[in-house]
Amino acid sequence: MRWQGNRESDNVEDRREDGGMGGSSGGGMLPIGGRGLSLGGIVLALVVGWVFGINPLTVLGLLNGGGLPQSAPVATQPAGQRGAPQDEEARFVTTILASTEDVWTEQFAQAGKTYEKPTLVLFRGATRTACGAGEAAMGPFYCPGDRKVYIDLSFYDTLRQQLGAPGDFAQAYVIAHEVGHHVQNLLGITGKVDALRARQSEAQANATSVRVELQADCLAGVWAQHAEAQRHWLDQGDVEEALNAASRIGDDALQRAAQGRVVPESFTHGSSRQRVAWFQRGLAQGRISDCDTFSARSL
């Protein structure tokens, strides 16, 4: 992926030297789309299972039940350094963020809407958010309460070494997926999903979460299609990197690796096949309208 030399976003808050929590005693786990798990939550469950011999489904259950409402108050957090950081990994993610800004600004404008850019927060260890306390072990996540994407860049080591998903475009897919949740929030999907899940059984809420996550995968594909058209920065094999990452974090793949069996009713993010298919669907034509997972009879 030929990302060097492209525009970098300055809509970045670098908290890596701030000590993160600022003395916080902790807080609830983070929701995606108001509830549920981030992409990194799945990673945490698998890694904890490997290291401590705990069933990842147990970890997922704890994470899924620990979310704070997006309106939860948050103590004052000193702002991190603003603007584009200079280290290589941070420059990469700010370049990807800039690309998502360009793509979604254009797509929203075509629909007669204004795209409100999210802030990317870089942190180490732990940090405060409007959704509660964020920790590096949770992986990248989006908080709808403050409209910020959070990432500890050490997550990419986990993606590469623990999950077998190397490559810069795999890393770009992660950012694009979280920005996809921001797009859902701006379109009003997040609030509707929260209201729906509040009335559903656990199994039904899980199924709704799958549709939320698959839509974010599809929106990541929409971004990829338009980003390539704008910048022509993909090398041979880059798309396969993203597809591999989507496949590696499918619920069935993680469950099979952790416990040797698959429990579809407990899925919250979708199977490997589904995640790959919806990313490819967005990538194929680059249309938001193709990402309506909620109306799809079959995922």
N, C-alpha and C positions, 0 to 999 in steps of 0.2 A: 504494500500500500504506500503510494507516494504522497504522504501527507505533509512533508516538510515544505516550507515556502508558502503555504496557504495561510489565510487569515486566522488569527487566534482571537477568541472571544476575551474581552476584558470584563465580562459579567461573571467574575470569579471571586470567591472569598477564600483566601488561603489561611486556614486556622492551624496549620501544622506546627507552628511555633508558639501557639497560644496555650498549650496545656489542655486543650479540648474542653473538659467539663467545667473548668473554672471552679473546682471545689464541689461540684454536684455530688449528691449521694446516690444518683442513679435515677431510673424512671422506667416507664413502661416500654415495651418493645414497639417497633415502628410499623405503622400500617402502610399498605400500598393501595392507592385509590381509596384511602380512608380506613380500610380494614385489610386483613390478610397479610401476606408476606412479601418481602422484596425478593428479587432474584437471588440475592445473597443469603436469604433465609434458608433456602434449599441447600446451599453450599454449607452453611453452618451445621444443619442437621446431619448431613452426610459426614462432615469432618468430625463432629463430636461423636457420632456413632463409631467411626473408625478408631478414634483415639481412646475413647472411654468405654467402648463396648455397649453403648446405649442405643436402643432402637431409635433410628432417626424419626420415625413416626411419632414417638413420644416427644422428641424435641420440637417437631413441627407443631404438635398440638399445644405445647406450652407457648411457643411463639405466637401462634395464631390466636390464642386466647388472651394475650397480654397487651393488646393494642390500646392506646389511649385515644379518645375522640380527638378529631383534628382540631377542635376548638380548645383543647386543653391549654391552660396558661403555661407560659415558659418564662423562667427567670431571665433577667437581662444577660445576654451573651455578648461579651466584647467582640466587636467586628474584627474579622481577620484582615489581613492585607488585601487590598483590592487591586484588580488588574491582573494581567497575564503573568504567571510565574515563569521562571527561566529554566528550571530543570527539565530534562528531556521527557520524562513520563508525564509531568504536569502539562508541558507544552502540547503533548499529543492529545490529552483529553480536552484541553481548551480549544484545540484545532477542530476536534470532532464536535464539540459544543457549538463552535462558530458555524459549522456546516449545518447542524440541526436548526440553528437560528435562521440561516439563509433559506433553507428548504421550507420550514414551517411558516415563516413570514410570507413567503410567496404563496404557499397553499392557502393560508388563511385569507390573504388579500384576494385571491381568485374567488373565494366564497363570500367576499364582502365583509370579512371580519378582520380584527386586529390581533396579531399574535403577541402575547405578553411573554417575554423571554424569562425563563427560569434562571436562577442563580446556581452556579455549581460551587459547592463547598468542598474544599479539600481539607481533610483532617487526619489526625493520627490517634489511634486508640479509642477515644470517645469524644463526643461533643453534644451540646444541647441542640434540640430542634423544637419546633412548635408541636411535634408529634410525640415528644418525650425524649428519653436519652438514647442517643445513637451510639453504637459501638462498632468497632472495626470488624468484629467477628460476624456481624450481620450482613456484611457485603454492601454493595451500592444500593441505595434506596431513594425513593422520592417521597417527600413529605408534602401533602396537599395543604397543610395548615400554613406553611410559609412559602410554598411554591419553590422549593429548593431541591436540587439533586445533590446527594451526599455520597462521597466516596473516599475511602482510605485506599490509596493506590497499592497497598500490599495485597489487596484482593486479587490483583492480576497474577501474583505469584501462585495463589490458590487455584485460580482458573487454569493456569498452565501446568502446575506440578501435581495438584491433587485430582483435578477433573479431566486432565488430558485434552485441554482446549487451548492450544497455543495460537499465537498469531495476532497481529495488530488489528485486523478487521474483526476478529472475535472480540477483542477489547472494545472496539468501536460499537459493535452490536450491543454490548452491555449498556453503554451510555445511551444509545439510541432507544433501547427498551425503556429505560427509566424516563427519558424525555417523552416517550410515548404515553406514559402515565400522566405526565403534565398536560399533554394534548387532550387526553381524556378528561382531565379536570377542567380545562378551559372550555371544552365542549359541553360541560354539564353532566357528563356520564358518571363521574365519580359520585356526585350527590345522589343521583338516581339509584346507583348500585348500593350505596350505603342504606338507603331507605328500604330497598328490596331485601337485602340481606337481614335486616332487622326483623323481618316478618317470616324468615325462612327457617327450616330445620337445619341442623348441622350439615347433613348430606346435601340439601338444596343449596345452602350457602357455599359449600365447597364447589359445587357445579357452577355457580355464578362466578366464583373467583377464577375458575378455569377460563371462562369466557372473557373476563377482564384481562387476564394475563396473555391469552392468545391474541386478543386485539392489540395489546401493546407490542407483541411480536410482529404482528402484521404492520403496525405503524412504523416499526423499526425498518421493515422491508420497504415501505413507501419512502422513508428517508433515504435508504440506500440507493434506490432507483434514481431519485432526483439528484442526490449528491454526486453520483457517478456522472450523470448527464451534465452537471454544472462544472465538475472539477476533473473528470477523467483521470482519477487517481488510483483505480484498482489494478492490481497485477493479477496474473493467472493464479488461481488458487485462493484468492481472497474471499470470494463468496463462499467457497467450501469451508473456510475457517469459521465463518459465522454460522453456517448450517451445522457444522460439527459442534459448536458451542451450544446451539439450541438443542441438539440431540442429546448431548451429555447431561443437560439439566432437566430433561423430561422426567416427570414423576415416576414413570415406570422404570426408567433406567436407574434412578437413584434408589428406588425401593428394591429392585432386583439385586443391586450391588450390596445394599445394606442388610437385607434379610432373606434374599433368595426367592421372594414371591412378590406379587403385585396386588395391590388393593385399590382398584379403580375408584371406589366410592370415597376414598380419602384424598384423591387428587385435588390439588389446589392450583396447579399451574399448567396442567395438560401433559399428555404423553409426548415422548420424543417425536413420534410421527406427526402429531398435531402441531407441535411447536415449529418443526421444520416446515410443514405444509403452510401454516399461516404466515410465516416469514416470507416464504417463496411467493405466496399469493400477493402480499404487498409489494414485493420486489418486481413481480411480473409486469404490472401496469402502472404502479405508482399512484393508485387512486384510493383515497380515504374511504370511498363508498364500498370498496371491496373488503373492508375490514369490519363489517357489521357481524361480529360473532354472535350477537344477541338474537339476531333473526335467523341465523343459520340453523337448519333442522339437524344437520349432521356436522360435527366438528372434525 
